[in-house]
Amino acid sequence: MEVLLLVVGLMLAAVLLVGVGDRTRLPWPALMVLLGVVVAAVPGLPDAFDLDPELILPLFLPPLLFATAQRTSWALFRARWRSIALLAVALVAVTIAAVAGTALAIVPGITLTAAVALGAMVAPPDPVAVEAVAGPVRMPRRLLSVLQSEGLFNDATALVVFQTAVLATVQGGELSASGLVLRFVLGALAAVVVGIVFARAARWIIDRVADPTGRSALTLVLPFAVYLAAEELHASGVVAVVVVALDLRSTSAVDEAADRLAQRSFWDVVELLVTGVAFGLIGLDLRQVIEAAGADLPRMLAHAAAVCGVVLGVRAVWMAAAWLLVRNSPDPSRAPRTGREAVVLGWCGMRGLATLALALSLPASTVDGAFPARAELVVIACSVLVVTLIGPGLTLPLLVRLLGVQADADAEHAAERELTLRARRAALTRMTARERSDELPEEAVTALHERMGRLEALLRGDPPTAEERDRFDALRRGRRVVAEVQADALAAAREEVLAARREPGVDPEAADRVLRRLDLRTVLLD
């Protein structure tokens, strides 16, 4: 009962802190971590939420990864595969090496494999934390999409290194660079296959389930199923969940307007509650980390400060180098293009659930005795989590404003306008074809031309005028035919936007906003 009360309390706190975050312009997940720390510090509070560390990632990561991946597209990943490779693989590897070297120099009694395990714990920015903290901040879409792309795949690299390093530590073996690379490549390829197979199977089921509630429920079960299946096959569960979300989103049908609206609302609620519990759990678990450190906590925190400096420094240098390479690129979607953007991207290396889960899952013993410096490694990992999450979480909005790296509203509106015009042209083309079939009365043609002429304004959310409503009511004789042609025209518009979403260079967020308005018009018409 205590566990249930705690979960319900964290959910309620998440709902309340969303409002607080809106008023204070602070990311509410960072406020949830602070709340968890405060609650955990209450004297006499029992360890009610004693969750097995091995369950943290399977319980929280799949749904949150799935929700984040639905906001992007295959086309975006194909266009940015170089950035993904540099950030999700190369930067993670460099950070692991830098942290491992630092730990070997300052942590007494640590071995090389244990130091590498520490590097793998703290190297990857967490996709959930990045999305939760950076998502609400008004920054250019180029920067946010870079962070999203990095966060969705870097856990795969870190998990492979961590599992290999821990196994070598426990068994007294050695690390093999070639073995790590081979395991990573095979795990990623297998995960892609698993993700595509599950996505196609899910699409087959969705096409045969008539109940919209059942179809939405399937999307909730799917990320857990594909994650567990991939892990059982020793593939990357992270990559498998991302692939299944991308593939399922890319095959969305034109006539699924009601499903898209229902699932959007459903996943907004799921994401809010799961994120709240997950970030509250981070704060609550910090108490047991401090208790395990005991009297050595000050010395461990000093070492943790050095590792935090290395983690932040490596990312800052990497982003500065990326700016020097990208600033003269002809591709306007590349980032960072300015020194200010490099500073923002360097500051957005938030660690989260993955770091906590890996730290708490360190085994207590090896074949040679106790796991080397286990308590200190956990303290260091959690310190990096707190510094990189709370610091940017509370200061990122202010940093973005001070540096002037605001969202380019004109560019975003231009992207939406282009998609809106494409949708309007597709709708008018379909409507014109129906007119030529001589099945429409003259008054219906007149009404349709007037309403379709306002489609661009309707897609922007402008309501129809009172005069237009009265005129449409006066044409009841042709209402059935008008509705059919409007539905056909709107279907053409949705088809055009869905096709545009799969094109390189099209912002999936802009396409989703236009598609949502078209879906709303379609559902209201029905």
N, C-alpha and C positions, 0 to 999 in steps of 0.2 A: 504493500500500500504506500510506503514511503517513496518508492521509486516512481509510482504512478503520480503521486502528488507533486513530486519534483518535476516530472516531465510536463505536466499540465501547467505548473507554475512558470516554467521556462517559456512555454508557448504563449501564455498570457503576457509575460514580460516582453516577449518579442513584439507582440501586437502593440503594446503600449509604447515601446521604445521606437517603433517606426514613426509614431506621431512626434515623439521627442526629437528624433533625428531630423524630421522635416522642419520643425520649428527652429532648431539650433544649427541646421545645415551641416550636421555631422553624420557620418555613416553609422547606422544603428547597429550593425554587427560588432563594431568596435565597442560600442556602449554595452552590448551584451556580454562581451568578455570582461569588461570592468565590473559589471553587475555580478558575474559569476565569481570574480575574485573577492568582491565585498561579501557575498553570501558565504563563500568558503571560509572566510576569516571569522565568521560568527563563532564565538566560543561554544563548545558543547554540541555543535552540529554533527550528526552522524554521517559517516561515509555512505549515504543512501544510494548514490549513483556509482556503484562499484561495477563498471562495465568492463568486460574482457577487452583488452586492447586490440585483440585480433578481430573484434567485431566492429570497431569504430569505422574503418574504411568501408567494409561491405554494407554497413547500415546507412551511412550518411553520404558517402561519395557518389554512388551510382545515380540517385535521383537528382543531385545537384549538378553533376556533370551533364546529365541528360538535358536538364533545363537550360544550362548554359549553351550546350552545343546546338540546340534548336534555333538559336539566334544567329547562327552563321550558316555557311553554305560550302559545298564542295568547290565551287568556283573560287571562293575567297582563299581556300586552302591551296588550291592549285596555283593561284597567283602569288601566294606568299610562302611557298615551300622553302625558299632560301632562308627567310626570316625564322621560320619554325625550326629548321635545322640548326641555325646559329644560336637561337635562344633556348630551345627545348632540349638540345643535345649538347652542343659545344659549350654554352655558358654553364650548364649544369655540371659538365665534366670539369671545366676549369675551376668552378667554385668548390667542387669536391676535393680536387687536388690542393687548392689553397688552404682550405679548412683542415684537411688531413695533415698537411705540413705544419700548420700552426699548432694543432693539438699535439703532435709528436714533440714539438719543442717546449710546450708549457705544461702539459698534463702529466703528472708523474704516474708511472706504471702502465701507460697505455701502449698497446701494440699497433703495428701498421694497419692490420685489418680492422681493428676497433676504431682507429682514427678515420679510416675510409668510411666505415659505417656511420660515424658522426657526420662526415661531410655529406653523405647521401641523405641523411635526415634533414639537414638544414639547407641544402642546395636549391630545391625546387620551390619557386613561388607557387602558392596554392591557388588553383583555378577558382575555387569557391570564394576564398578571401579576396582575390583580385576583383572578381565580378561584384562581390557585395560592397567593397569599399570604393573601387574606382568607377563602377557602373553609374551610380547616381550623380557623380561629379560631372559638371558640364565641361568636358574637354573634347578636343577634336576626335571625330570617329576614327581617324587614322590611328591615333594613339591607343584608343580603347580596343580596336580590333587586333592590334599587335599584342597587347596584353592578353586578350582572350585566346589568341592562337597559341601563344607561349604557354599559358596555363593549362590548356587542354591536353598537352602532350608531354610536358616535362616530368610529370610524376612517373611516367613509364620508364624513363631513363633512370631516375633516382631509385625506384623500387628494385630494378634489376641489380644495380650496384649494391644497394643495401642488403638484399637477400643473399647475394654472393659473398659479401664481406662478412656478414654475420655467420654464415655457414662455415667459412674458412676460420673464423675466430673460434667457433664452438668446437670444430673438429681438429683445430691445430694445423690447418693447411695454409696454402699460399694463394694469393690472387693472381689471376692470369688475364692480362689485358685482352689477348686474342679470344679467350673464353668469354669474357664479358661482352665483347662486341658481337660474337656469334650468338650468344644467348639473347641479347637485345634485338638483333635483326630477326631471328627466328620467332621470338615472342611477339614482335610487332606484326610480322607477316601473318602469323597464325591468328592474332587478334583481329586483323582486318577481315580475314576469311570468316571468322566466327561472327563478327558484327554484321557482315553482309548477309550471311545465311539467316541470322535471326531477324534482320530487317525484312527480308523477303518473306519469311514465314509469317511475321507480324502483319505485313501488308495483305497476305493471302487470307489471314483470319479476319482482319478489319473489313475486307471486301465482302465477307460472308456473315458478319454480325450486324443485325438490323438495329439493335438498341444503341443509341449514342452513349449512354452511360457505360455500357459494356466496352465500347471502343475506347473511351477515356480511361477506364480501369485497366485495360490492357497496356496502355502506355505507362502506367505506374508500375506494373509488374515487370515489364520488359527490361528496364535498366538493371534491376536486381538479377534477373535470370541470365542475361548476357554476361554480366560481370562474374557471377559465380561459375558459369560454364567456361569462360575463358581462363579463370584461375585454376579450375580443375584440369585444364589441358596445358597448364604451365605457360599460358599466353598472358598478354597484358590485359587485365580487366579494364583499365582506364581507357586504352585505345579502343577496345571492343565497344564500350559504351558510347564513346564519341562517334565511332563509325556507324553504329546502329541509329543514333539520333540524326546524323547527317543524311544517311541514306533514306530513312523513313521520311524526313522532311522534304527531301528532293523529289519524292514520288507522290507528294500530296496532289490529290485530284482536284479538278476545277470545281466539281459539284460538292465539295466537302466544306462549304462555307460554315454551316452550323457546327460541324465538328471542330473546325479550327477555332471558332469563337469559344466553344465550350471548353476545349482543352487549354486554350490560353488562360482562361479564368481559373480552371482547375489547377494548372501548374503554377500559376502565380501564388495561389494559396499554399500548395505543397512546398514550394520553394521558400516561402516566408517562414512557415512553421519549422521545417527541417533545418533551415539555416539558423533560426533562433535557438533550437535545442543544441545544435552542434557547437555554436560559438559560446553558449552558456556552459556547455560541458568543458570547453577549453579552460575557462576560468575556474570552474569547480575542481578540475584535476590538478591545478597548480598547487593546491594545498598538500596533496600527498607527495608531490615532488619536493616541496620545501621540507616536509617532515622527514623524508628519506635522507635528505642532505645532512640534517642534524647540525652539529657545531661547526662542520667544515663549510657551511654555506657561504660565508664571506669570501673565503679563498676561491671557491668554485665560481662565485659571481664575478670575481676579478678576471678569472680565465674566460668566463663567458663574455665579458665586455670586450676582450681582445678578439674573440671569434666573431662577435657581432660587427666589430670594426672591419674585419677581413671580408665578411659577407657583403656588407654595404659598399666597401671599397672596390671589390671585384666587379660588382654590378655597375657602379658609377663609371669605372674605367671602361668597361665593356660598352656601355651606352655612349660614352664620349667617342670611342673608336667607331661605333656604328654611325654616329652623326657625321664624322669626317668622311665616311664612305658613301653616305646616302645624300648629303646636302646638295650635291650637284646632279643627282639622278633625274632623268627626264620623266620618271614615273611619279605623278603627283600624289599617289597613294602611299608611297614609302614613308617610313618614319624611323628615327627622328630627323626632321629637316632643319631644325635650329638647335642652338645650344640650350635654349629654354625647354624645348621638348625633350632633349636628352636628360635634363635634370628631373623632369617629371617622371619619365620612364624609369630612371634610375631609382627614384624614391618609391616606385610602385612594385617593390619586390616583396609583397606580403606573404609570410608563411602562415600555415593554418592547420587544417585537420590532418594532412598527411604527415607533417612534422610531429604533431602530438602523438598520432597513432604509432608511428615508427619508434619514437622515443620510448613510449610505454611498453612496446612489444619486445624490447631487448631482453634476451634470456638472462636469467640470474647466474647460470653456471656454464662452464665449458668442460671439456675432457681433462683440462689441466687445473680446474678449480673454479673460482669465481670469475665472472665476466669482467675483463679489465676495465676498471674505473667506471663501472656502470652508473652509479649514482651521479657522478660528475658529468657524464655524457648526457644524462637525462636533464640535469639542471642547465647545461649549456644549450641543448636543443630547445628547451622551453623558454630560455632567456632570449634566444634569437627569434622565436615565435612572437613573444610579447613585444620586443623592440620593433620588429618589422611590421607588426600588425597594428599595435596601438599607436605608435609614432605616426606612420602615414595615415592611419585611420582618422586621427584627430587633426592632422595638419594639412592633409592633401587639398581639401577645398580652399584653404587660405593660400597655400602655395600656388595653386593654379591661378587664383585671382591676382596674387602679387606678381607673378611672372607674365601675366597677360596671355596665358595659354588657354584661352576660352574656346568653347565650341564655336566653330565657324558656321553660324546660323545661315548665312547666305548660301554657303556650299551645300548644306544639308537640305535647305529649301529647294535649291536648284536640282538636286538629285530627285527629290520627291516630285517636283514639277515635270521633269523629264518622264518619269514613270507614269504620272497622271496623264500627260499628253498621249503617251503610247497607249494607255488603257482607253482613253477617249476615242482615239483613232480606230482602235480595234472594235469598240462598241458601235461606232458609226458605220464602219464597213459592214459589220454583220447586219445592222438594221437596214442599211441601204439594199442589201441583197434580199431581205425579206420584203421590202417595199416593191421591188421589181417583180415579185411573184404575184402581184395584183390581188392579194388576199386581205389588204387593209383598206378600211373605209377612209375617205379623205380627211374626216375630222380626227381620226386616230393618227394619221400621218402628221398632221399639224401639231397635235399634242406631243407626239414623240420627238419631233424636231426641236420643239421648245424645251422639253425636259432633257434631251440629250445634249442640247446646246449648253445646259447648265451643269453638265456632269463634272466638269473640272471644279466648279465651286462646291458641288456636293461632296466630292472626294476630299476637299479641304475641310469639310464639316459644316459648311454654311447651310442653315435650314432654308427650305423653300418659303417664298413669300406667301402672304394670305391670298393675293390675287391668283397666284399659280395654283394654290389648293382649290380655290373656288372654280377655276377654269377646268381643272381636272375632274372635279365632281360633276360638272355639267356635261361631261362626255361619257356618261355611264354606259351608253349603248356600245361603245367600242372598248369598254374596260377590259374584257377578257382577252381580246386580241392585243391590246396595248400591254397588258401584264405579261403575256407570252413573249412578245417581242422584246420588252424590257429585260425579262429574265434571260433571253437569248443574248441580248447585247451585253448585259452584265457578265454573263458567262464568258463571252469573248474577251471582255476587259480583264477578268480574273485570269484567264488563260495567258494573256499577254504579260501580266505582271509575274505570274509563276514562271514563265519562260525567261523573263528578264532577270529574275532572282538567281537563275542558274548560269547567268552570263558573267564572265570575268569583268571586274571593274564595277559591278553593281553592288551597292551597299545593301546587304540583306536586311538590315534594320529599316532602311527607307522603304524597301519593297514590302516588308511586313506591315509597315504603317499604312501604306496605300491599300494593300490587300485586306487589311482589317476593315477599312472603311467600305470597300467593295462588298466584303462579306456581310457587314451590317446592313447595307442597302439591300442585299439579296434576301437576307432573313426577314427584314421588315416588309419587303415586297411579298414574300411568301405568306 
